[in-house]
Amino acid sequence: MDRLKDKIAIITGSTSGIGLGIARLFAAEGATVVVCGRRERKGKFVADDIRKSGGRAVFHYMDVTKPETVASLFTDIGEKYGRIDVLVNNAANVGLPDGSVEQVTSEMWDDIFNSDLKGAFLAIKAVLPYMRANGGSIVNIGSMASVGGDLGATAYSCAKAGVDMLTKSVALQYGKEDIRCNCVRPGLIVTPQNDAYVPQLQKDIFLDNIEVNRYGRPEDIAYMCLYLASDESSYVTGQVLDVDGGLHSHVATSTQFRKAAEGK
């Protein structure tokens, strides 16, 4: 359990959900984990819980939409540990209002882009000086929403498509300095926090189109992030990887044809 032994890893938005799953796994694999987010009480509880389990973790407040808190995070952690080896850009506010092109206001568009794209951009800018000395791995958490057009989440889909391209740009520009950048696009991930809020109809639609017999779990994303953060993936950069149970491995009509063949 030492795939990240002695690495300093910052996971943004790690007080719950996918980020929490990543933080726990990274700590179990030997990393010193920096839990960060807006919910200070929850974040401190998570860091304390990791320490009680034998891991190393600290909490640092950060609001991805407030550049000064992003800068403070990296300055404080860089000074405390002298290095930053891994950055997972997970923080994003998926609860912001969105809609069709006609429904989305300029303010809504800006709010979503600030949360879901600009925040990752600012974090990457802030971490680069600390990775230049020893190299490092940046993992951006994208979304399946960037794969194609969406009926309602217009701004969110566009912002997450931007995360895909930001990943490739960073990989190209800093790969020769031993800084890698990859993106993980989760499928439907059911967590204790969102389980009650995801309509059963939506779950059923996803399950019909997923090529395995279950929804995703936070640890499914965490294990891919672990690989990308570790030295095992030293030849992997600039990649956008789907962890979606095969949701996007087939054409859109496959589920309907399967049901027709089964006489349903």
N, C-alpha and C positions, 0 to 999 in steps of 0.2 A: 504493500500500500504506500509506495513512495514515488509514484510517477511524476509528482510535482514537488519532490523533496526540496526544501529550502527556497522555493520560488515565492515571490511576493506577488499576489494576485488581487487586483481590484475588480469587483463585480458590481456594476451599477444596478440599482433597482433590485437589491437582493434581500429585501426584508420579507418577501413572500413569493409564492408562485414559482416560476421557472428559475428566477434569480436565486431564490432560497435553495432550491435543489442543487444548483451549480455550486453555491458557496459551501454547502455541506459536503458534497463529493470532493471538491478541491481540498478542503481541510483534511478530509479523511485520507487523501493522497499526499499529504505532507506539506501543502502550501500554507503560508501565512495569508489568511484571507481578510480582505478589507470589505466589510459589509457596508453598503452605503445606500442612502435613500432619504426621503423626506420625513418618514415616520421614525423619529428618534427613539421613542420608547420601544417600539417593535424591533428596531434595528439593534438596540443594545441587548434586548432579550435574545435575539438570534445569535449575536456574537458570544454572549454568555453561555448559551446552550451549546455552542460548538466547543467552547473551552471546557465545559463540564464533560464533554464526550472525548476529551483528550486532544482536541485540535487547537490550532492557533488562529485567533480571530480578534479583530477590533472593529468598532463601528465609527464611521465618519459621516456626518450630515452632508447631504448633497441634494440639490434640486436641479435636475438636468436643464430646466428652463431658465436658470439664473446663472449666467456665466461666471460670476464672482465666486459662487460656491463650487463650481467645477474646478476653477483655478486653485482655490484653497485646498481642495481635496488632494490634488496631485502635488502641490507644494509641500503640504504637511506630511504626506506619506513618503514622498521622495526624501525629505530631510530626515524623517524618522528612521527609514531603513536603508537609505543610500542607493536604492535601486527599485525599479518596478519591472517585473518580468512578464506579467500577463495582465491584459485588460479585456474584460468582457463587457461590451456595451449592450446591456440588457434593458436599461431604463427606458420606458416609453409609456405615455398615458393613453391607453387604448379606450378609455372611457370618455374621451372628448367627443362632442357632437360632430357628426359628419352627415353626408347625404349625397344626393345627385349633384351634378354640376350647377344646376339652377338653385339648389337649396344651400350649397356651401357659400358662406359669406367670406369676405377677405379676412376678417378677424378669425373665423374658424380655420381657414386655410393656414394662416400664420401660426396659430396655436398648435396645430398638429405638426407642422413642419419644425417648429421650435422644439417640440417634445421628442419627435420620432426621428428626425434627421440632423438638425442643427446640434442637438445635444451630443450625438455620437461624434460629429465633426469636431466639436469643442474638446471632447475628451481625448480624441486621437491627437489633436494639436498639442494638448497639455502633456500627454504621456511620451511623445517622441523624444524630447531631450533626455529623458530618463532611460530610454531603451537603446539609445545610440551607443552607449559604452559597452553593453553586454548582449545586445540583441533582445528580441522579445516577440511575443505573440499577441496579436489583437484579434479578438473574435467578436464580430457584430451579430446580434440577433435580429434577423430580418423577419419576413412574414410571407406566407403563401399568398397573401393579398397582392404581392408584387408580380405574380406569375401572369395574371391576365386582368382584363377589365372587371370592375365590380359594380353591382347594381346600386350600391349605396355609399360604400366607404371610399369615395373618390379621393379625398385629400390623403387619407391613410395609405391607400394603395400607391399613390404617387410618391409619398414620403418614403415608404419602404422600398420602392423601386430605386429611389435615390441611395438608400443604404447599400443595395447591391452594387451600384456603380462606384460609390465611395470606397467600398471594399477593394474593388479591382484597381482603382486609382492609387490607393495607399500601398497595395502590394507591389505595383509597378514602380512607384516612386522611391520606396524605401527598402525593397528587397535586397539590394546590394549592400545595405547596412545591417543585414541579418535581422531585419524586422519583417515578420510575416503578418498577413492580414487575410482572414477568411470570414465567411458569413454562413450562419446556420439559419435555415428557414423552417420553423416549426409548422406542423400541421395542427389539427385540433388537439390542444393539450388541456385535459380536464384536471383541475387542481381543487383542493379543498375550498379555496376562495371563490372559484367561479362555477363550481358544479351546480349550485342551486340556481344560477342565473342564466345558464345556457339552456334554451328551450329544448325540450325533448325532440321536437320536430327537427331542429337543427342537428342534434346529435344523430338522429336516425338517417338524415340525408348524408352526413359525413360517413357514417358507418357503412352505408350502401356503396360508397365510392372508395373507401379505404381498402387496401388489398390484404390487410390483416384483420383479425377478429376482435379488435379493441381500439379504444381511443388512445391518444398519446398521454404519457405521464411526464412530469418534470424531469425525472431521471433519464428519460430517453434523450432529451436535449442535453442534459448535463454530461452524459457519457461521450457524446460527440464533441462537446466543448472541451472535455478532459483530453481527448485525443489531440485536438487542435492546439491546446495550450501546452502539451507535453513535447519533449524532444523527439518523440516517436514520429511526429508529423513534420519534421524539419525540411522535407522536400515538398510540402503542401502549402501553397499560398495563392491568393487571388481566386479562390474557389467559392462558389455559392452552392451550399449543400442542403438538399431537402431532407428533413427528418419528419416525414409525414405519413408513414405507413403505406407508401406507394400511391398516395392520392393523385399525384401528377405524373405517374408513370404510364398512363393510358389516355386514349382519346376520350372526350367528354361523353360520348354515347355508349361507352363500354358497359356501364351498369344497366342501361336499358336493354341492350342486346343480350346480356347475360340473363336478365329476367325473362326475356322473350324465349330464349332457348330452354329455360326451365319451366316454361308454361305459366309464368306468374302474371 
